[in-house]
């Protein structure tokens, strides 16, 4: 090492935590299914929100658990935010 080519300085690093809020349902849902519900009948529409930045930049994907996915009595349809 050549001491003439060594420099020292202090660097301050500020970490911006932009993911400090977990996604959550837009509201509290309580879903019931009537025993005479018809095949293909919509029983619940759900949506989620994320309070982190960017405000309108989040896209959420929902899926059924493995047990529910193998049960042909229920399906999940993505309405693309409509």
N, C-alpha and C positions, 0 to 999 in steps of 0.2 A: 504494500500500500504506500502510496505517495501522500503524505500528510497535506500537501498543498492542494490536492484534489478531493479532499474530504470536506463535506459540509453537513451541518446539523441544524435542524429546525424543529419546531413543534407544529403539529397538525391537529386541528380540532375536527372531529367527525360527528356530525349530527345524523342520527338514524331516524328516518321518518317511518313510523309504523303505520302503513296504510291498510293493514288487514287486522285491525284489533277488534272488529265486531264479526262474529260468526253469522252466516245467513240464518234467517229465521222465517217462519211462516208469516204471511202478511196479517193474519188474524188467528184467533184460536178457533179451531174447527172441531165440531162435534157432529159426526156423521152417523146417520141411521139408515137402514135399508128395510123397506117394507117387504113382507113376505110375498106380496103379489107384484113385485117389481118385474118389469118386462125385460127380456134379453136385449142388451144394447142400450138400456136406459142409463143416462148419466145420473150418478148418485152423489157426486161431489166434485166441485172444481176447486183446485188449490193453487195458491201462488206464494212466492217467497220474496223477501226483500233482503238487502244487504246494506247496512248503514255506512259502509266504507266507500271511498272514492274509487272510480268515478260514479257519480250518482245514477246515471242511466246506462252504465256500461256492463252490467252484470247479466249473464244469461244462465239460467238454472235448468238442470236436467233432473227429472224424477225417475225412479225405477221401483219396481216391485221387489220385495224380498224373494229369495229363491223359492220359499214355500208358497208364496202367493203367485209367483210367476208360473208355477206348475199347476195351479188351480185354475181351470178354464172358466170358472164362474166370474172372475174379475179380470179386467184389462185396464191398461193405462194408456191414455192418448195425449200426446203433446199438441196443444192447440196453438203453438208458436206465439204465445203472448196475447192471444185474442180473447 
